[in-house]
Amino acid sequence: MASVTIKNLHKRFGELTVLNGLDLEISSGGIFAVLGPNGSGKTTLIKCILGMVIPDRGEILINQQSVLGQWRYRNQLNYLPQIANFPPNLSVRELLGMVRDMRPKDCHMTDLVALFGLEEFLPKKLGKLSGGTKQKVNLVLTFMFDSELIILDEPTNGLDPIAMIHLKELIQTEKSRGKTILITTHIMSLVEEMAEDIVFLLDGKTHFRGSVATLLAQTDQLNLERAIAHLMTKNRA
């Protein structure tokens, strides 16, 4: 299991402040959704956790250990990026094999290829695939290794209904195994169905942390979409 602690995180890009003293505590195990409008700091937060962006100030701890300037912790982390930028001239089989050989961990690639119906696409070049098929490849790459922390950035992009069901089942299976799953998405129905806790970011700060039921009660709204809109209006008034 993996816990994530963010303390007073700051990040600027030129004159633009993206993270502004962000504090966040994610306990071990469970499904957590990070929500917010475009420009709220979600992607920068994720990239800081991954070590792809270095914060100007603050701390990032995983399992109570600082990860700033470290790299070994990434072996216990799986990441699904929002956009699957694959080398177009590689086949699906070549990409999966290359990634499998790069990580010295148990691999569940074959089962996931079958789950998402990708067998017929294995010899095809990645540049010839549809967006939805690329996303299925993306999901195989994300879930084929056993890691404590799983970060999913807009995981439903381009998925058909059957693939969506398989994704939800995978997430629930990983949760049952004690994994910590962090999801960013604009699909509120996915959040309402799966997330135990949500975090709402705006202007680089946390403006809400709690369950969907708590947010609905606090905002006096009937659904999550309207509750989030209420938070945005209230905090930018």
C-alpha positions in Angstrom: 0.0 0.0 0.0 1.1 3.6 -0.6 0.3 6.8 1.1 1.0 10.2 -0.5 1.6 13.4 1.4 2.0 16.8 -0.2 3.1 19.7 1.9 3.1 23.4 0.9 3.8 22.6 -2.7 4.7 25.6 -4.9 5.4 25.7 -8.7 5.6 28.6 -11.1 6.2 28.6 -14.8 7.5 32.1 -15.6 4.9 34.5 -14.2 2.2 31.8 -14.0 1.6 30.3 -10.5 0.3 26.8 -11.0 0.7 25.3 -7.5 0.3 27.8 -4.6 1.0 26.2 -1.3 -0.9 22.9 -2.0 -1.4 20.5 0.9 -2.8 17.1 0.3 -2.9 13.8 2.3 -3.9 10.6 0.5 -4.0 7.6 2.8 -3.0 4.0 1.8 -5.4 2.0 -0.2 -8.6 3.2 -2.0 -9.7 5.2 -5.0 -9.2 8.9 -4.9 -10.3 11.4 -7.6 -8.5 14.8 -8.2 -10.9 17.2 -9.8 -10.6 20.8 -11.0 -11.0 22.9 -14.1 -8.3 23.2 -16.7 -5.4 25.2 -15.2 -6.2 24.2 -11.7 -2.9 22.4 -11.2 -3.9 18.8 -11.5 -1.4 17.8 -14.2 1.4 19.7 -12.6 0.6 18.0 -9.3 0.8 14.6 -11.0 4.0 15.4 -12.8 5.6 16.5 -9.5 4.6 13.2 -7.9 6.2 11.4 -10.8 9.3 13.5 -10.7 8.7 14.9 -14.2 8.4 18.4 -12.7 10.5 19.7 -9.9 8.5 22.0 -7.5 10.0 25.3 -6.4 9.1 24.7 -2.7 7.4 22.0 -0.6 7.6 18.3 0.1 6.3 15.2 -1.5 6.4 12.0 0.5 5.3 8.5 -0.4 5.0 6.1 2.5 6.4 8.9 4.7 9.7 9.1 2.7 10.6 12.1 0.6 10.8 11.4 -3.1 12.2 14.7 -4.3 15.4 14.1 -6.3 14.9 10.3 -5.9 14.0 7.7 -8.6 13.8 4.2 -7.1 10.3 4.9 -5.7 9.0 5.0 -9.3 9.4 1.2 -9.5 6.3 1.0 -7.2 4.3 3.4 -9.3 2.2 2.9 -12.4 1.1 5.8 -14.6 -1.4 6.2 -17.4 -0.8 9.5 -19.2 -3.7 11.4 -20.7 -2.3 11.2 -24.3 -0.7 8.0 -25.6 2.2 9.2 -27.6 3.6 6.0 -28.9 6.4 5.6 -31.6 4.3 5.2 -34.7 6.6 2.7 -36.5 6.6 0.2 -33.6 4.1 -2.6 -33.6 1.9 -3.2 -30.5 3.8 -6.4 -29.8 7.2 -4.6 -30.0 6.1 -1.8 -27.7 4.7 -4.2 -25.0 7.7 -6.4 -25.2 10.1 -3.5 -24.9 8.4 -2.1 -21.8 8.1 -5.5 -20.3 11.8 -6.0 -20.6 12.7 -2.6 -19.2 11.0 -3.3 -15.8 12.3 -6.2 -13.7 8.8 -7.1 -12.3 6.2 -9.8 -12.6 4.1 -9.0 -15.7 0.4 -9.7 -16.5 0.6 -8.5 -20.1 -0.9 -11.6 -21.8 -4.1 -11.6 -19.6 -4.6 -7.8 -20.2 -4.1 -8.1 -24.0 -6.9 -10.8 -24.0 -9.1 -8.7 -21.7 -9.1 -5.7 -24.0 -9.3 -7.9 -27.2 -5.9 -6.7 -28.6 -4.6 -10.0 -30.0 -5.4 -9.1 -33.6 -3.7 -5.7 -33.2 -0.3 -7.1 -31.9 1.4 -7.1 -35.3 -0.1 -3.7 -36.3 1.9 -0.4 -36.2 0.9 1.9 -33.4 0.6 4.8 -35.9 -2.2 3.0 -37.7 -4.4 2.4 -34.6 -7.5 4.3 -33.7 -7.5 6.5 -30.6 -9.6 4.0 -28.6 -7.3 1.1 -29.5 -4.2 3.2 -28.5 -5.9 3.8 -25.1 -6.4 0.1 -24.6 -2.7 -0.4 -25.2 -2.1 2.4 -22.8 -4.2 0.6 -20.2 -2.3 -2.7 -20.7 1.0 -0.8 -20.2 -0.3 0.7 -17.0 -1.8 -2.4 -15.3 0.6 -5.1 -16.5 3.0 -4.5 -13.5 2.2 -4.9 -9.8 2.7 -1.6 -8.1 1.5 0.0 -4.9 0.5 3.4 -6.4 -1.5 3.7 -9.7 -2.0 7.2 -11.2 -4.6 7.4 -14.0 -4.9 10.7 -16.0 -8.2 10.8 -17.9 -8.3 7.0 -18.3 -11.6 6.8 -20.1 -10.5 8.7 -23.2 -11.8 7.0 -26.4 -13.0 3.8 -24.6 -16.0 1.9 -25.9 -18.6 0.7 -23.3 -17.1 -2.8 -23.0 -13.6 -1.5 -22.4 -15.0 1.0 -19.9 -16.5 -2.0 -17.9 -13.2 -3.8 -18.0 -11.4 -0.6 -16.8 -13.7 -0.3 -13.9 -13.3 -3.9 -13.0 -9.5 -3.5 -13.1 -9.6 -0.5 -10.8 -11.9 -2.3 -8.3 -9.6 -5.4 -8.4 -6.5 -3.2 -7.6 -8.4 -1.5 -4.8 -9.3 -4.9 -3.3 -5.6 -5.7 -3.3 -4.9 -2.7 -1.2 -3.5 -0.5 -3.9 -3.8 3.3 -3.9 -5.4 4.6 -7.0 -5.4 8.3 -8.0 -7.6 9.3 -10.9 -8.0 12.7 -12.7 -11.0 12.9 -14.9 -13.7 15.2 -16.2 -16.2 12.3 -16.2 -18.3 12.9 -13.1 -20.3 9.7 -13.4 -17.0 7.7 -13.1 -16.1 9.6 -9.9 -19.6 9.2 -8.4 -19.5 5.4 -9.1 -15.9 4.7 -8.0 -14.2 7.3 -5.9 -14.2 7.0 -2.1 -12.7 10.4 -1.6 -12.4 13.5 -3.9 -10.0 16.4 -3.9 -11.1 19.6 -5.7 -8.3 21.9 -6.8 -8.6 25.5 -7.9 -5.8 28.0 -8.7 -3.2 25.6 -7.3 -4.9 25.0 -3.9 -7.1 22.4 -2.3 -10.7 23.8 -1.9 -12.4 20.6 -0.8 -11.4 17.1 0.4 -14.0 14.5 1.4 -16.6 12.1 0.0 -19.0 12.8 -2.8 -21.9 12.6 -0.3 -20.2 15.2 1.9 -19.7 17.6 -1.0 -23.3 17.2 -2.1 -24.5 18.0 1.4 -22.2 21.0 1.8 -23.2 22.5 -1.6 -26.9 21.5 -1.4 -26.7 20.0 -4.9 -28.3 16.9 -6.4 -25.3 15.7 -8.4 -21.5 16.0 -8.5 -21.4 18.0 -11.7 -23.5 20.8 -10.1 -21.6 20.5 -6.8 -18.3 21.1 -8.6 -19.8 24.0 -10.6 -21.0 25.5 -7.3 -17.5 25.2 -5.8 -16.0 26.9 -8.8 -18.5 29.8 -8.7 -18.2 30.2 -5.0 -14.3 30.3 -4.9 -14.0 32.6 -7.8 -16.6 35.1 -6.7 
